[in-house]
Amino acid sequence: MSGTGVHTHGTGWRYGLLGLPLAFVSLPLYVTLPRHYAEQYAVPLGTLGVLLLLTRLLDAVLDPRIGHWVDQLFARHPRQSWVAALLASVLMAVGFAALWTPPANVQDTRNHLLAWLAGALVVTYLAYSLASMVHQAWGARWGGQPEQRARLVAWREGAALAGVLLASILPAWLGLQTTSVALAVALALGLWTLHQTLAAHVPATATAAPTEPTASTAVAQATPWRTPAFVALLIVFLLNGTASAMPATLLPFFVRDTLQAPTWEPLFLGSYFLAAAFGLPLWVKLIQRIGLAPAWLLGMGLSVLAFCAVPLLGPGDALAFEAICVLTGLSLGADLAIPGALLTGVIHHAGLGQQSEGRFFGWWTAATKLNLALASGLALPLLAWVGYETGRHTPDNQFAMALTYGLLPCVFKLLAAAALWRAMRRHPVLRGQA
């Protein structure tokens, strides 16, 4: 497997720090936002689910094109990609702040409020896509051995976990407006450290004038869907991501109405992501012993074993759910460190390193958005369809939440494990044998 293998001391954290504000943006959009608009503006859950699904789908449709543009930026000069990430970060900060502060005249009319929400979501989503694709593409361009790739991704995802932790506590502690300011500051720091890393590792050849596209380059532009290992990996990623996003979307409702323990919510989120952070280095060590894909399978199994007890919980079971949060958090470390490292291996094994990372990550990011869209677009309307009502503590509500929050994610996780097992048997690169 080819790759530049740039993994020097200090590269990991300087590269990974931008992952903090990018994750900082993500969590409130699919955890805090539905509850905020349902409680503050009385927007029905079904309406919110449809709106989140449609805006995510629009974003996902555009992601491959954004990925193609990222490759063009790298081809002209790698530092142009950093400038694009800078401009995207400005738009992201503005769009994020607009989500929580709709003007008073907009709040007075339901349609105006929904239009404002949709517009702010689209701006935030697209800006996030561009910044995150640039960030991911840089890491993939460096290549390296499986454990090196996993370690670089672990730095990025570790920073992302820190961002998630901050995003889970700052809105409750300081309010959403202060949270928006914190996001802008974190973006500035992440962009600065990324710039320092790029200044040290952009090769001298990057300054050469761009050449005309060759025949091989033209073929490479269409390669993501012509790379069987990528298609197989993407299917696993979609199934597994949907399994993880559903509980995240429904957590506030589960905590308030099933467990009836709203004061525990910050602790649940904090312990979940802290366990993932502590688990990251353990998964990196395990990868060195058994490989990327087998370690991911173990992570999926741990998650299902822990989460299958959720439908049995009810009022007063906060401590039991806390234990589940810790165990599933440990398994989350595998979900964070391994898929991106596998994708980098697929790209370089296909001979497309240093030229097509943006196209691959365009589809990869689209899949991430689709995960979140499916989580909101399936789970929230399903809750409404089975008769769930926010704030009610009834047997019907308990059943609806047990089905949607507890059972459905386990089904998707098992489907992901089966798809990964099948992909490992068909594609040696996913087994680390090529």
Secondary structure by P-SEA (a helix, b strand, c coil): cccccccccaaaaaaacaaaaaaaaccccccaaaaaaaccccccaaaaaaaaaaaaaaaaaaaaaaaaaaaaaaaacaaaaaaaaaaaaaaaaaaaaaaacccaaaaacaaaaaaaaaaaaaaaaaaaaaaaaaaaaaaaaacccaaaaaaaaaaaaaaaaaaaaaaacccccccaaaaaaaaaaaaaaaaaaaaaaaaaccccccccccccccaaaaaaaacccccaaaaaaaaaaaaaaaaaaaaaaaaaaaaccccccccaaaaaaaaaaaaaaaaaaaaaaaaaccccaaaaaaaaaaaaaaacccccccccaaaaaaaaaaaaaaaaaaacccaaaaaaaaaaaaccccccaaaaaaaaaaaaaaaaaaaaaccaaaaaaaccccccccaaaaaaaaaacccaaaaaaaaaaaaaaaaaaccccccccc
